[in-house]
Amino acid sequence: MSGSFDGLVAEGDAEPTEGWDFSWFAGRATEERTPWGYHRLAAERLGAAHAALDVQTGGAEVFAEALTSAASVPARVAASEEWPPNLEIARDRLAPFGGDVAQVLATEPLPFADESFDLVLTRHPKPVQWQEIGRVLAPGGTFLGQLIGWGTNRKLYEFFLGPQDDAHEDAGHEAVLRQRVAEAGLTLERIDEAVTKVEFFDVGAVVYFLRKVLWTVPGFTVSRHRSELERMHTLIEARGSFVSYSRRFLVEARRR
């Protein structure tokens, strides 16, 4: 997308960041889909569930879409979300399904009783609440999650932060995921990995992404990172885009 540096940055800086609706990026940024089709899998599991929970639901965009596509809606629908601006969005979106959305920090216990759900879903949580997921799942219940892998968007965050020694962020390694699943009292049934291409076509899309997915470059602001944004704009103007890569895991497990 063509435009002046200041104009593009102003657009990306002004757009509201509530919810997980990424439609604003149309024509300005793309990310390849994972091969397994999380939405389809979630809808299939929901069609067979009696009580379903979506952890760190955002604005419940993906959860509501999966519920709409499911063969039937679970008798109980619930979700958790941390960020206050997302809460009302999620509650409105899940209201047609009788959904209950609880505000809870990602580092706090989930406000649900033990063994309350036969299905727990989560898409791109940070962090993954493994012990809580295992606690609220009923015996024989299913966990399905699409998780963020280690090194996701490394090219993007190192552009702004320089080389990072973040190998300690091991929650996105397959071996560690297998360990966390077992520690939560779950039996792993499936684990798949995919690396997907992420492409930004203007610097305004980069600004909006970093404001929305705020753990990518912690503390990001336009004023603080103006020089890096100017370099990014020059690079995109010369090459047509900035390319990065995300890493995703699909994990499906069952409560023993």
SEDREN-165225 format. One record per residue (C-alpha): x, y, z. Coordinates in nm, 2 decimals, m for minus. Example, Ala and Ser with C-alpha at 12.3 -4.5 7.8 and 13.67 -1.06 7.14 Angstrom:
2
X: 1.23; Y: m0.45; Z: 0.78
X: 1.37; Y: m0.11; Z: 0.71
# end
This chain:
256
X: 0.00; Y: 0.00; Z: 0.00
X: 0.15; Y: 0.33; Z: m0.10
X: 0.15; Y: 0.64; Z: 0.11
X: 0.37; Y: 0.88; Z: 0.31
X: 0.56; Y: 0.75; Z: 0.61
X: 0.37; Y: 0.98; Z: 0.85
X: 0.03; Y: 0.90; Z: 0.70
X: 0.07; Y: 0.53; Z: 0.71
X: 0.21; Y: 0.53; Z: 1.07
X: m0.08; Y: 0.76; Z: 1.18
X: m0.33; Y: 0.51; Z: 1.03
X: m0.18; Y: 0.22; Z: 1.21
X: m0.15; Y: 0.41; Z: 1.54
X: m0.51; Y: 0.53; Z: 1.53
X: m0.69; Y: 0.20; Z: 1.47
X: m0.86; Y: 0.05; Z: 1.78
X: m0.70; Y: m0.27; Z: 1.90
X: m0.99; Y: m0.44; Z: 2.08
X: m1.08; Y: m0.79; Z: 2.00
X: m0.90; Y: m1.03; Z: 1.76
X: m1.06; Y: m0.92; Z: 1.43
X: m0.78; Y: m0.89; Z: 1.18
X: m0.99; Y: m0.77; Z: 0.89
X: m0.82; Y: m0.43; Z: 0.89
X: m0.51; Y: m0.60; Z: 0.75
X: m0.68; Y: m0.69; Z: 0.42
X: m0.45; Y: m0.58; Z: 0.14
X: m0.19; Y: m0.46; Z: 0.40
X: m0.06; Y: m0.78; Z: 0.56
X: m0.11; Y: m1.16; Z: 0.52
X: m0.03; Y: m1.47; Z: 0.72
X: m0.05; Y: m1.82; Z: 0.57
X: m0.30; Y: m2.06; Z: 0.72
X: m0.19; Y: m2.36; Z: 0.91
X: m0.25; Y: m2.69; Z: 0.73
X: m0.47; Y: m2.86; Z: 0.99
X: m0.76; Y: m2.61; Z: 1.00
X: m0.81; Y: m2.52; Z: 1.36
X: m1.16; Y: m2.37; Z: 1.30
X: m1.29; Y: m2.69; Z: 1.14
X: m1.14; Y: m2.91; Z: 1.42
X: m1.29; Y: m2.68; Z: 1.69
X: m1.63; Y: m2.69; Z: 1.53
X: m1.62; Y: m3.07; Z: 1.51
X: m1.52; Y: m3.11; Z: 1.88
X: m1.79; Y: m2.86; Z: 1.98
X: m2.06; Y: m3.06; Z: 1.80
X: m1.99; Y: m3.35; Z: 2.03
X: m1.94; Y: m3.15; Z: 2.36
X: m2.18; Y: m3.10; Z: 2.65
X: m1.98; Y: m2.82; Z: 2.82
X: m1.71; Y: m2.62; Z: 2.64
X: m1.47; Y: m2.35; Z: 2.76
X: m1.25; Y: m2.13; Z: 2.54
X: m0.95; Y: m2.00; Z: 2.74
X: m0.81; Y: m1.65; Z: 2.66
X: m1.09; Y: m1.60; Z: 2.40
X: m1.00; Y: m1.24; Z: 2.29
X: m1.32; Y: m1.10; Z: 2.15
X: m1.45; Y: m1.46; Z: 2.10
X: m1.42; Y: m1.42; Z: 1.72
X: m1.28; Y: m1.77; Z: 1.65
X: m1.49; Y: m1.94; Z: 1.93
X: m1.82; Y: m1.79; Z: 1.80
X: m1.74; Y: m1.88; Z: 1.44
X: m1.67; Y: m2.24; Z: 1.55
X: m1.99; Y: m2.25; Z: 1.75
X: m2.18; Y: m2.13; Z: 1.45
X: m2.03; Y: m2.40; Z: 1.23
X: m2.08; Y: m2.68; Z: 1.49
X: m2.34; Y: m2.95; Z: 1.43
X: m2.49; Y: m2.86; Z: 1.77
X: m2.41; Y: m2.61; Z: 2.05
X: m2.29; Y: m2.74; Z: 2.39
X: m2.54; Y: m2.70; Z: 2.67
X: m2.29; Y: m2.49; Z: 2.85
X: m2.06; Y: m2.24; Z: 2.68
X: m1.80; Y: m2.04; Z: 2.87
X: m1.49; Y: m1.84; Z: 2.80
X: m1.21; Y: m1.65; Z: 2.99
X: m1.04; Y: m1.33; Z: 2.89
X: m0.80; Y: m1.10; Z: 3.06
X: m0.81; Y: m0.77; Z: 2.87
X: m1.10; Y: m0.55; Z: 2.97
X: m1.17; Y: m0.40; Z: 2.62
X: m1.23; Y: m0.75; Z: 2.49
X: m1.48; Y: m0.85; Z: 2.76
X: m1.79; Y: m0.68; Z: 2.63
X: m1.70; Y: m0.77; Z: 2.27
X: m1.68; Y: m1.14; Z: 2.37
X: m1.99; Y: m1.13; Z: 2.59
X: m2.20; Y: m0.97; Z: 2.30
X: m2.06; Y: m1.22; Z: 2.06
X: m2.13; Y: m1.53; Z: 2.28
X: m2.47; Y: m1.41; Z: 2.40
X: m2.66; Y: m1.59; Z: 2.12
X: m2.51; Y: m1.92; Z: 2.25
X: m2.58; Y: m1.85; Z: 2.62
X: m2.21; Y: m1.79; Z: 2.67
X: m2.06; Y: m1.68; Z: 3.00
X: m1.73; Y: m1.48; Z: 2.98
X: m1.52; Y: m1.45; Z: 3.30
X: m1.25; Y: m1.19; Z: 3.34
X: m0.94; Y: m1.35; Z: 3.47
X: m0.57; Y: m1.28; Z: 3.43
X: m0.37; Y: m1.54; Z: 3.23
X: m0.16; Y: m1.60; Z: 3.54
X: m0.46; Y: m1.66; Z: 3.77
X: m0.67; Y: m1.97; Z: 3.84
X: m0.97; Y: m2.01; Z: 3.61
X: m1.29; Y: m1.93; Z: 3.81
X: m1.45; Y: m2.27; Z: 3.73
X: m1.50; Y: m2.58; Z: 3.94
X: m1.29; Y: m2.89; Z: 3.89
X: m1.39; Y: m3.12; Z: 3.61
X: m1.65; Y: m2.87; Z: 3.48
X: m1.59; Y: m2.91; Z: 3.10
X: m1.56; Y: m3.20; Z: 2.86
X: m1.40; Y: m2.97; Z: 2.60
X: m1.14; Y: m2.69; Z: 2.65
X: m1.03; Y: m2.49; Z: 2.35
X: m0.76; Y: m2.22; Z: 2.32
X: m0.61; Y: m2.04; Z: 2.03
X: m0.28; Y: m1.85; Z: 2.06
X: m0.28; Y: m1.82; Z: 2.44
X: 0.01; Y: m1.65; Z: 2.62
X: 0.09; Y: m1.82; Z: 2.85
X: m0.08; Y: m2.16; Z: 2.83
X: m0.26; Y: m2.23; Z: 3.16
X: m0.17; Y: m2.60; Z: 3.16
X: m0.25; Y: m2.69; Z: 3.52
X: m0.58; Y: m2.50; Z: 3.51
X: m0.68; Y: m2.67; Z: 3.18
X: m0.61; Y: m3.01; Z: 3.33
X: m0.80; Y: m2.92; Z: 3.65
X: m1.13; Y: m2.80; Z: 3.48
X: m1.14; Y: m3.09; Z: 3.23
X: m1.36; Y: m3.38; Z: 3.32
X: m1.22; Y: m3.73; Z: 3.30
X: m1.21; Y: m3.83; Z: 2.93
X: m1.25; Y: m3.46; Z: 2.83
X: m1.06; Y: m3.32; Z: 2.53
X: m0.82; Y: m3.02; Z: 2.51
X: m0.76; Y: m2.87; Z: 2.16
X: m0.52; Y: m2.58; Z: 2.13
X: m0.34; Y: m2.39; Z: 1.86
X: m0.03; Y: m2.26; Z: 2.03
X: 0.24; Y: m2.00; Z: 1.96
X: 0.57; Y: m2.16; Z: 1.89
X: 0.91; Y: m2.04; Z: 2.01
X: 1.07; Y: m1.78; Z: 1.77
X: 0.74; Y: m1.67; Z: 1.62
X: 0.80; Y: m1.35; Z: 1.43
X: 1.17; Y: m1.34; Z: 1.52
X: 1.26; Y: m1.15; Z: 1.21
X: 1.01; Y: m0.88; Z: 1.31
X: 1.10; Y: m0.84; Z: 1.67
X: 1.47; Y: m0.85; Z: 1.61
X: 1.43; Y: m0.58; Z: 1.35
X: 1.32; Y: m0.35; Z: 1.64
X: 1.51; Y: m0.50; Z: 1.93
X: 1.83; Y: m0.65; Z: 1.78
X: 1.94; Y: m1.01; Z: 1.83
X: 1.76; Y: m1.17; Z: 2.12
X: 1.87; Y: m1.46; Z: 2.34
X: 1.52; Y: m1.59; Z: 2.40
X: 1.58; Y: m1.96; Z: 2.40
X: 1.46; Y: m1.97; Z: 2.76
X: 1.11; Y: m1.90; Z: 2.63
X: 1.07; Y: m2.28; Z: 2.59
X: 0.70; Y: m2.32; Z: 2.61
X: 0.68; Y: m2.33; Z: 2.23
X: 0.92; Y: m2.62; Z: 2.19
X: 0.77; Y: m2.96; Z: 2.11
X: 0.96; Y: m3.15; Z: 2.39
X: 0.85; Y: m2.90; Z: 2.65
X: 0.49; Y: m2.91; Z: 2.52
X: 0.49; Y: m3.28; Z: 2.56
X: 0.61; Y: m3.24; Z: 2.92
X: 0.35; Y: m2.98; Z: 3.00
X: 0.07; Y: m3.19; Z: 2.87
X: 0.18; Y: m3.48; Z: 3.09
X: 0.23; Y: m3.26; Z: 3.40
X: m0.13; Y: m3.14; Z: 3.35
X: m0.26; Y: m3.50; Z: 3.37
X: m0.34; Y: m3.52; Z: 3.01
X: m0.26; Y: m3.79; Z: 2.75
X: m0.12; Y: m3.64; Z: 2.42
X: m0.32; Y: m3.76; Z: 2.12
X: m0.19; Y: m3.53; Z: 1.85
X: 0.09; Y: m3.27; Z: 1.81
X: 0.16; Y: m3.10; Z: 1.47
X: 0.39; Y: m2.81; Z: 1.39
X: 0.38; Y: m2.55; Z: 1.11
X: 0.58; Y: m2.25; Z: 1.01
X: 0.38; Y: m1.99; Z: 0.82
X: 0.48; Y: m1.69; Z: 0.62
X: 0.38; Y: m1.34; Z: 0.75
X: 0.41; Y: m1.05; Z: 0.51
X: 0.36; Y: m0.68; Z: 0.57
X: 0.30; Y: m0.45; Z: 0.28
X: 0.32; Y: m0.11; Z: 0.45
X: 0.46; Y: 0.03; Z: 0.77
X: 0.12; Y: 0.12; Z: 0.90
X: 0.03; Y: m0.25; Z: 0.91
X: 0.34; Y: m0.31; Z: 1.11
X: 0.25; Y: m0.04; Z: 1.36
X: m0.10; Y: m0.18; Z: 1.40
X: 0.02; Y: m0.54; Z: 1.44
X: 0.28; Y: m0.44; Z: 1.71
X: 0.01; Y: m0.25; Z: 1.90
X: m0.24; Y: m0.53; Z: 1.87
X: 0.00; Y: m0.83; Z: 1.94
X: 0.18; Y: m0.64; Z: 2.20
X: 0.41; Y: m0.91; Z: 2.33
X: 0.59; Y: m0.91; Z: 2.00
X: 0.79; Y: m0.60; Z: 2.08
X: 0.73; Y: m0.52; Z: 2.45
X: 0.68; Y: m0.15; Z: 2.52
X: 0.63; Y: m0.07; Z: 2.15
X: 0.52; Y: 0.29; Z: 2.07
X: 0.55; Y: 0.49; Z: 1.76
X: 0.76; Y: 0.76; Z: 1.93
X: 0.99; Y: 0.52; Z: 2.10
X: 1.06; Y: 0.32; Z: 1.78
X: 1.03; Y: 0.59; Z: 1.52
X: 1.38; Y: 0.53; Z: 1.38
X: 1.32; Y: 0.16; Z: 1.33
X: 0.98; Y: 0.24; Z: 1.17
X: 1.15; Y: 0.48; Z: 0.93
X: 1.40; Y: 0.20; Z: 0.83
X: 1.11; Y: m0.04; Z: 0.79
X: 0.92; Y: 0.20; Z: 0.57
X: 1.23; Y: 0.24; Z: 0.35
X: 1.28; Y: m0.14; Z: 0.33
X: 0.92; Y: m0.20; Z: 0.23
X: 0.92; Y: 0.07; Z: m0.03
X: 1.23; Y: m0.09; Z: m0.19
X: 1.13; Y: m0.46; Z: m0.16
X: 0.75; Y: m0.44; Z: m0.17
X: 0.70; Y: m0.61; Z: 0.17
X: 0.86; Y: m0.72; Z: 0.50
X: 0.86; Y: m1.09; Z: 0.55
X: 0.86; Y: m1.27; Z: 0.88
X: 0.76; Y: m1.62; Z: 1.00
X: 0.53; Y: m1.76; Z: 1.27
X: 0.55; Y: m2.10; Z: 1.43
X: 0.24; Y: m2.28; Z: 1.54
X: 0.16; Y: m2.60; Z: 1.72
X: m0.16; Y: m2.79; Z: 1.72
X: m0.20; Y: m2.99; Z: 2.04
X: m0.49; Y: m3.23; Z: 2.12
X: m0.49; Y: m3.42; Z: 2.44
X: m0.73; Y: m3.61; Z: 2.67
X: m0.78; Y: m3.60; Z: 3.04
X: m0.68; Y: m3.93; Z: 3.19
# end
